[in-house]
């Protein structure tokens, strides 16, 4: 039974620190964090670093930085603490060894001396005869003397969990509904590796979820077949079993598993490109989960409307255009100070401090990434302005007389854009796009963009006058 002070909902994210965290893993973390917040519960972070060859401390630091940047703050785990630590599996070996001993004492686990070659041959034979590949139980039948002979030869055994034949493991998946697995198809599985006597994923993951009081596990559908094994372990050790839910995989636009070729990026890459954290969160929250409201939402709103029945079973298709949509929404919703910092040092070096807020207000509706803010900073404040392509053609077609009238209109009304346009319309006879396109092209080098009135104010009368006079 759960302790009186334990949360009704406790989720976890348990990454392996073998590289930068990518979209698929981040979505798993996000769903667990949203469900914990939805249920006023606890979101736990655990580092599954038992793969000592590939796990790196720098990867652990990076993934924690990326989670915090996204706003996925954990209430229990590394750097936060809690009553169920340590929260790195590499520091929990004594715990695992204790449970290994319990299983061996009960006759529920045994050493296996089979070589990889023997296992591969057995698997090949089973597949050839149309049977599901499972361990044949060779070492389960060894007596103590036979085991000792192999140990005396220096053979390092794995440890296998003994699975009873003729049983069925049933559970209710939070996403996929009723599930059942015949133990005859599972077979005895490895719970401790021969190398270093380290715990296998099935084992350490199941033990830690139970001991840390995790109530709900949302993870990728590729773990679905792991679940019956973990339930068998938890039952054998009289440990609590969390509710498991297996979320759909993410695929690219071509329907194949998401990869770099189909647009997948690490969180660090998205951050360095200039995506805002709530843009990423808003998009990923909808990648395999249905919201009635597709509007840009804050964290609390996303958590409030997150619901397990809204998790889809079909593959979720990654769409970079949708991510960009929420990025533009994030830019619109961000406060001026946040956007100014996000624009970066190159923009800060060009835009006068006194015009900072006006610049942000003028361009925020026309930018998605910091590089676009830098473009407009150069347009407005650089000493020279180059015209290319269609903009050059539009200016040339308008002709010197048009720009003489434009320069005169600006000189008469340097601080009143509307009055300037009315005079230019009267003096040049131009109207509509024949007026606004060449005027914008000469002043900004572009044929579209932010409203021209605030841009004219930002660039200043002297710079505007010089740009118009250039084409007389």
C-alpha positions as CSV (number, residue, x, y, z in Angstrom):
1,X,0.0,0.0,0.0
2,X,1.1,3.6,-0.6
3,X,2.2,5.6,2.4
4,X,-0.3,8.2,3.6
5,X,2.0,11.1,2.5
6,X,2.8,9.6,-0.9
7,X,1.4,11.4,-4.0
8,X,-1.5,9.9,-5.8
9,X,0.4,10.5,-9.0
10,X,4.1,10.1,-9.3
11,X,5.7,9.8,-12.8
12,X,9.2,9.6,-13.9
13,X,11.7,10.2,-16.7
14,X,14.6,7.8,-16.7
15,X,17.0,8.6,-19.6
16,X,20.4,7.0,-20.3
17,X,23.1,9.7,-20.6
18,X,24.7,8.4,-23.8
19,X,24.2,11.5,-25.9
20,X,22.2,14.7,-26.4
21,X,18.5,14.3,-25.7
22,X,16.3,14.3,-28.8
23,X,12.7,15.0,-29.7
24,X,11.4,11.5,-28.9
25,X,12.9,11.3,-25.4
26,X,11.8,14.9,-24.6
27,X,8.2,14.1,-25.6
28,X,8.3,11.2,-23.2
29,X,9.6,13.4,-20.4
30,X,7.0,16.1,-21.2
31,X,4.0,13.7,-21.1
32,X,5.2,12.4,-17.7
33,X,5.7,16.0,-16.4
34,X,2.3,17.1,-17.7
35,X,0.5,14.2,-16.2
36,X,2.2,14.7,-12.8
37,X,1.3,18.4,-12.9
38,X,-2.3,17.6,-14.0
39,X,-2.7,15.3,-11.0
40,X,-0.9,17.7,-8.6
41,X,1.7,15.0,-8.2
42,X,5.5,14.5,-8.4
43,X,7.7,14.3,-11.5
44,X,10.8,12.3,-10.8
45,X,14.1,12.2,-12.7
46,X,16.3,9.1,-12.6
47,X,19.6,8.6,-14.5
48,X,19.9,5.1,-15.9
49,X,23.7,5.1,-16.4
50,X,24.4,1.4,-16.0
51,X,25.9,1.3,-19.5
52,X,29.3,2.4,-18.2
53,X,31.0,2.4,-21.6
54,X,28.6,4.9,-23.2
55,X,27.3,6.9,-20.2
56,X,29.0,10.3,-19.6
57,X,28.7,12.8,-16.9
58,X,28.7,15.6,-19.4
59,X,25.6,14.0,-21.1
60,X,23.9,13.9,-17.7
61,X,24.7,17.6,-17.1
62,X,23.5,18.5,-20.6
63,X,20.2,16.6,-20.4
64,X,19.4,18.3,-17.0
65,X,20.2,21.7,-18.5
66,X,17.9,20.9,-21.5
67,X,15.0,19.7,-19.3
68,X,15.3,22.9,-17.1
69,X,15.4,25.1,-20.2
70,X,12.1,23.5,-21.4
71,X,10.5,24.0,-18.0
72,X,10.5,20.3,-17.2
73,X,11.5,20.8,-13.6
74,X,11.5,17.6,-11.5
75,X,10.5,17.6,-7.9
76,X,12.6,14.5,-7.0
77,X,15.9,13.4,-8.4
78,X,19.5,14.6,-9.1
79,X,20.3,18.1,-7.8
80,X,16.9,18.2,-6.0
81,X,17.1,15.2,-3.7
82,X,14.4,13.1,-2.1
83,X,13.8,10.1,0.2
84,X,14.4,7.4,-2.5
85,X,17.9,8.3,-3.7
86,X,20.5,7.8,-5.0
87,X,18.9,8.7,-8.3
88,X,21.7,7.5,-10.6
89,X,21.6,3.7,-11.1
90,X,25.4,3.5,-11.1
91,X,25.1,4.3,-7.4
92,X,22.4,1.7,-6.6
93,X,24.4,-1.5,-7.1
94,X,24.1,-2.6,-3.5
95,X,20.3,-2.4,-3.8
96,X,20.2,-4.5,-6.9
97,X,22.6,-7.1,-5.5
98,X,20.3,-7.5,-2.5
99,X,17.3,-8.3,-4.7
100,X,19.4,-10.7,-6.8
101,X,20.2,-12.6,-3.7
102,X,16.6,-12.7,-2.7
103,X,15.6,-14.2,-6.0
104,X,18.4,-16.8,-5.9
105,X,17.5,-17.8,-2.4
106,X,13.9,-18.4,-3.5
107,X,15.0,-20.4,-6.5
108,X,13.6,-17.8,-8.8
109,X,16.9,-16.9,-10.5
110,X,19.9,-19.0,-11.6
111,X,23.3,-18.5,-13.2
112,X,23.5,-19.0,-16.9
113,X,26.8,-20.1,-18.5
114,X,25.6,-20.2,-22.2
115,X,27.9,-18.4,-24.6
116,X,26.5,-15.9,-27.1
117,X,27.3,-18.3,-29.9
118,X,25.2,-21.0,-28.2
119,X,22.3,-18.6,-27.7
120,X,22.4,-17.4,-31.3
121,X,22.4,-20.9,-32.6
122,X,19.4,-21.8,-30.4
123,X,17.5,-18.7,-31.5
124,X,18.2,-19.5,-35.2
125,X,16.9,-23.1,-34.7
126,X,13.7,-21.9,-33.0
127,X,13.0,-19.4,-35.7
128,X,13.6,-22.0,-38.4
129,X,11.0,-24.3,-36.8
130,X,8.4,-21.5,-36.5
131,X,8.7,-21.1,-32.8
132,X,9.1,-17.8,-30.9
133,X,12.7,-17.4,-29.8
134,X,13.1,-17.8,-26.1
135,X,15.8,-19.2,-23.8
136,X,15.7,-23.0,-23.9
137,X,16.4,-23.4,-20.2
138,X,19.7,-25.2,-20.6
139,X,21.3,-23.8,-17.4
140,X,18.1,-24.0,-15.4
141,X,18.6,-27.7,-15.2
142,X,22.2,-27.7,-14.0
143,X,22.9,-29.1,-10.5
144,X,25.2,-27.4,-8.0
145,X,28.2,-29.5,-9.0
146,X,27.8,-28.7,-12.7
147,X,27.5,-25.0,-11.9
148,X,30.7,-25.1,-9.8
149,X,32.6,-26.9,-12.6
150,X,31.8,-24.0,-14.9
151,X,32.7,-21.4,-12.3
152,X,36.0,-23.2,-11.7
153,X,36.8,-22.8,-15.5
154,X,36.5,-19.1,-15.1
155,X,33.2,-18.7,-17.0
156,X,31.4,-15.6,-15.8
157,X,27.6,-16.3,-15.8
158,X,24.7,-14.1,-16.3
159,X,21.8,-14.4,-13.9
160,X,18.4,-15.4,-15.4
161,X,15.0,-15.0,-13.9
162,X,13.0,-18.2,-13.8
163,X,9.6,-17.7,-15.6
164,X,6.9,-20.3,-14.9
165,X,5.4,-22.0,-17.9
166,X,1.7,-22.0,-18.6
167,X,0.9,-18.6,-17.1
168,X,-0.4,-15.4,-18.6
169,X,0.6,-11.9,-17.6
170,X,-2.3,-9.4,-17.9
171,X,-2.4,-5.7,-17.3
172,X,-4.4,-2.7,-18.4
173,X,-2.3,-0.4,-20.5
174,X,-3.1,3.3,-19.9
175,X,-3.0,3.9,-23.7
176,X,-3.6,0.6,-25.4
177,X,-6.1,-1.1,-23.1
178,X,-6.0,-4.7,-22.0
179,X,-2.8,-6.6,-22.7
180,X,-1.9,-10.3,-22.2
181,X,1.4,-12.1,-22.6
182,X,1.9,-15.9,-22.3
183,X,4.9,-16.8,-20.2
184,X,5.6,-19.6,-22.6
185,X,6.6,-17.0,-25.1
186,X,8.7,-15.0,-22.7
187,X,11.1,-17.6,-21.3
188,X,13.8,-17.1,-18.7
189,X,15.4,-13.7,-19.2
190,X,18.7,-12.1,-18.1
191,X,18.5,-9.8,-15.1
192,X,22.3,-9.5,-14.4
193,X,25.0,-9.2,-17.0
194,X,28.1,-11.3,-16.9
195,X,30.3,-8.2,-17.4
196,X,30.8,-6.5,-14.0
197,X,27.7,-8.2,-12.5
198,X,25.7,-5.2,-13.5
199,X,21.9,-5.1,-13.5
200,X,20.1,-5.5,-16.9
201,X,17.6,-2.8,-17.9
202,X,14.5,-5.0,-17.2
203,X,15.7,-5.5,-13.6
204,X,17.0,-2.1,-12.5
205,X,14.2,-0.2,-14.1
206,X,11.5,-2.4,-12.5
207,X,13.1,-2.3,-9.1
208,X,13.7,1.4,-9.0
209,X,10.1,2.3,-10.2
210,X,8.8,0.2,-7.3
211,X,11.1,1.4,-4.6
212,X,10.8,5.0,-5.6
213,X,7.0,4.9,-5.4
214,X,6.3,5.6,-9.1
215,X,2.6,5.2,-9.7
216,X,2.4,5.8,-13.5
217,X,4.9,5.1,-16.2
218,X,4.4,6.7,-19.7
219,X,7.0,5.4,-22.1
220,X,7.5,4.5,-25.8
221,X,5.6,1.6,-27.3
222,X,9.0,-0.1,-28.0
223,X,9.0,-1.0,-24.3
224,X,5.6,-2.8,-24.4
225,X,7.1,-6.2,-24.4
226,X,9.4,-5.3,-21.5
227,X,6.4,-4.7,-19.3
228,X,5.3,-8.4,-18.6
229,X,8.9,-9.2,-17.6
230,X,9.0,-6.3,-15.2
231,X,5.6,-7.2,-13.7
232,X,6.8,-10.8,-13.1
233,X,9.9,-9.4,-11.3
234,X,7.8,-7.0,-9.1
235,X,5.4,-9.8,-8.2
236,X,8.2,-12.2,-7.4
237,X,9.7,-9.7,-5.0
238,X,6.3,-8.5,-3.5
239,X,6.9,-5.0,-4.8
240,X,4.2,-2.6,-6.1
241,X,3.6,-2.4,-9.8
242,X,3.0,1.0,-11.4
243,X,0.4,1.6,-14.1
244,X,2.1,1.4,-17.5
245,X,1.1,3.3,-20.6
246,X,2.9,2.9,-23.9
247,X,2.8,6.0,-26.1
248,X,3.0,5.9,-29.9
249,X,6.2,6.3,-31.8
250,X,7.1,9.4,-33.7
251,X,7.6,9.1,-37.4
252,X,8.9,11.4,-40.1
253,X,6.9,12.8,-43.0
254,X,7.6,9.7,-45.0
255,X,6.2,7.4,-42.2
256,X,9.5,6.0,-41.2
257,X,10.9,6.3,-37.6
258,X,12.0,9.8,-36.9
259,X,15.6,10.4,-37.7
260,X,17.9,13.3,-38.5
261,X,17.1,12.8,-42.2
262,X,13.4,13.3,-41.5
263,X,13.9,16.4,-39.3
264,X,14.8,15.1,-35.8
265,X,17.0,17.4,-33.8
266,X,18.3,17.4,-30.3
267,X,16.9,19.8,-27.8
268,X,20.3,21.5,-27.7
269,X,20.2,22.1,-31.5
270,X,16.7,23.5,-31.3
271,X,17.8,25.9,-28.5
272,X,20.9,27.0,-30.5
273,X,18.9,27.6,-33.6
274,X,16.7,29.9,-31.6
275,X,13.5,28.0,-30.8
276,X,11.8,29.2,-27.6
277,X,11.2,26.6,-24.9
278,X,7.4,27.0,-24.8
279,X,7.2,26.7,-28.6
280,X,8.9,23.3,-28.4
281,X,6.6,22.3,-25.4
282,X,3.4,23.4,-27.1
283,X,4.3,21.4,-30.2
284,X,5.5,18.3,-28.5
285,X,2.5,18.3,-26.2
286,X,0.3,17.8,-29.3
287,X,2.5,15.1,-30.9
288,X,0.5,12.0,-30.1
289,X,-1.9,13.8,-27.6
290,X,-5.1,15.6,-28.7
291,X,-6.0,19.0,-27.3
292,X,-9.4,20.5,-28.1
293,X,-7.7,23.9,-28.1
294,X,-4.8,24.2,-30.5
295,X,-4.0,27.7,-29.4
296,X,-0.6,28.5,-27.8
297,X,-0.9,27.7,-24.1
298,X,1.2,28.3,-21.0
299,X,2.5,25.3,-18.9
300,X,-0.4,25.3,-16.5
301,X,-3.0,25.3,-19.3
302,X,-1.2,22.4,-21.1
303,X,-1.2,20.4,-17.9
304,X,-4.8,21.1,-17.0
305,X,-6.0,19.8,-20.4
306,X,-3.6,16.8,-20.5
307,X,-5.5,13.6,-20.2
308,X,-4.5,9.9,-20.7
309,X,-7.6,9.0,-22.9
310,X,-6.4,11.7,-25.3
311,X,-3.1,9.8,-26.0
312,X,-3.2,8.3,-29.5
313,X,-2.3,4.8,-30.4
314,X,-1.3,5.5,-34.0
315,X,2.2,6.8,-34.9
316,X,2.6,10.6,-34.4
317,X,3.9,12.3,-37.5
318,X,6.6,15.0,-36.9
319,X,5.8,18.2,-38.8
320,X,8.4,20.9,-38.7
321,X,5.9,23.4,-40.0
322,X,3.8,23.0,-36.9
323,X,6.8,23.5,-34.7
324,X,7.4,26.7,-36.6
325,X,3.8,27.8,-36.1
326,X,4.2,27.5,-32.3
327,X,7.5,29.3,-32.5
328,X,5.9,32.3,-34.1
329,X,3.2,32.2,-31.5
330,X,5.8,32.0,-28.8
331,X,7.5,35.1,-30.3
332,X,4.2,36.9,-30.2
333,X,3.5,36.0,-26.6
334,X,6.9,36.7,-25.2
335,X,7.6,39.9,-23.3
336,X,9.9,42.5,-24.7
337,X,12.8,41.8,-22.3
338,X,12.7,38.1,-23.1
339,X,12.8,38.7,-26.8
340,X,15.5,41.2,-26.6
341,X,17.8,38.7,-24.8
342,X,16.8,36.0,-27.3
343,X,17.8,38.2,-30.2
344,X,21.4,38.0,-29.2
345,X,24.6,40.1,-29.0
346,X,24.8,40.8,-32.7
347,X,21.4,42.6,-32.6
348,X,22.3,44.4,-29.4
349,X,25.4,45.8,-31.0
350,X,23.4,47.3,-33.9
351,X,20.3,48.6,-32.1
352,X,20.7,51.7,-30.0
353,X,19.7,51.1,-26.4
354,X,17.1,53.8,-26.4
355,X,15.3,52.1,-29.3
356,X,15.4,48.6,-28.0
357,X,11.7,48.3,-27.1
358,X,10.5,50.0,-30.2
359,X,12.7,47.7,-32.4
360,X,11.2,44.6,-30.7
361,X,7.7,45.9,-31.1
362,X,8.2,46.8,-34.7
363,X,9.7,43.4,-35.9
364,X,8.2,40.7,-33.6
365,X,5.3,40.1,-35.9
366,X,7.7,39.3,-38.8
367,X,10.4,37.1,-37.2
368,X,10.6,33.5,-36.1
369,X,14.3,33.1,-35.2
370,X,17.0,35.4,-34.0
371,X,18.7,35.5,-37.4
372,X,15.6,37.3,-38.8
373,X,15.8,39.9,-36.0
374,X,19.5,40.4,-37.0
375,X,18.4,40.9,-40.6
376,X,16.0,43.7,-39.7
377,X,18.6,45.3,-37.3
378,X,21.0,45.5,-40.3
379,X,18.2,46.9,-42.5
380,X,17.4,49.7,-40.1
381,X,20.8,50.6,-38.6
382,X,23.6,49.5,-41.0
383,X,25.4,52.2,-42.9
384,X,24.7,50.7,-46.3
385,X,21.7,49.0,-47.8
386,X,22.0,46.6,-50.8
387,X,19.1,46.0,-53.1
388,X,18.9,42.7,-55.1
389,X,16.6,40.9,-57.4
390,X,13.0,42.0,-57.5
391,X,13.5,44.9,-55.1
392,X,16.1,46.4,-57.4
393,X,13.7,46.0,-60.4
394,X,10.8,47.7,-58.5
395,X,13.0,50.7,-57.6
396,X,14.3,51.0,-61.1
397,X,10.8,50.9,-62.6
398,X,9.5,53.6,-60.3
399,X,12.1,56.0,-61.7
400,X,13.8,59.2,-60.4
401,X,10.7,61.4,-60.5
402,X,8.9,59.1,-58.0
403,X,11.9,59.3,-55.6
404,X,12.2,63.0,-56.0
405,X,8.6,63.3,-54.9
406,X,9.2,60.8,-52.1
407,X,12.2,62.8,-50.8
408,X,10.2,66.0,-50.9
409,X,7.3,64.4,-49.1
410,X,9.6,63.0,-46.4
411,X,11.3,66.4,-46.0
412,X,7.9,68.0,-45.5
413,X,6.6,65.4,-43.0
414,X,9.6,63.5,-41.5
415,X,7.7,62.5,-38.4
416,X,4.3,61.9,-39.9
417,X,4.2,58.8,-42.1
418,X,0.5,59.1,-43.0
419,X,0.9,62.8,-44.2
420,X,4.1,61.8,-46.1
421,X,2.2,59.1,-48.0
422,X,-0.7,61.4,-48.8
423,X,1.7,64.0,-50.3
424,X,3.6,61.4,-52.2
425,X,0.4,60.1,-53.6
426,X,-0.7,63.6,-54.7
427,X,2.7,64.6,-56.2
428,X,3.6,61.3,-57.9
429,X,0.2,60.1,-59.0
430,X,1.1,56.7,-57.8
431,X,-1.1,54.6,-55.5
432,X,-1.5,51.1,-54.1
433,X,1.4,48.8,-54.7
434,X,2.9,51.2,-57.2
435,X,3.4,53.6,-54.3
436,X,4.2,51.3,-51.4
437,X,6.4,48.7,-53.1
438,X,9.0,51.1,-54.4
439,X,8.9,53.1,-51.2
440,X,9.5,50.0,-49.1
441,X,12.1,48.7,-51.4
442,X,14.2,51.9,-51.4
443,X,14.0,52.2,-47.6
444,X,14.5,48.6,-46.5
445,X,15.7,46.6,-49.5
446,X,12.6,44.3,-49.1
447,X,9.2,44.1,-50.7
448,X,7.4,43.1,-47.5
449,X,8.0,43.0,-43.8
450,X,7.0,45.0,-40.7
451,X,4.8,48.1,-41.0
452,X,6.7,50.8,-42.7
453,X,5.8,53.6,-40.3
454,X,7.6,52.4,-37.2
455,X,10.6,51.3,-39.4
456,X,10.8,54.8,-40.8
457,X,10.9,56.2,-37.2
458,X,13.6,53.7,-36.1
459,X,16.0,54.3,-39.0
460,X,15.8,58.1,-38.4
461,X,15.2,61.0,-40.7
462,X,18.8,61.3,-42.0
463,X,19.1,57.6,-43.0
464,X,15.7,57.6,-44.6
465,X,16.5,60.8,-46.6
466,X,19.7,59.4,-47.9
467,X,18.1,56.2,-49.0
468,X,15.4,58.0,-50.9
469,X,17.8,60.5,-52.4
470,X,20.0,57.6,-53.7
471,X,17.4,56.9,-56.4
472,X,16.8,60.4,-57.7
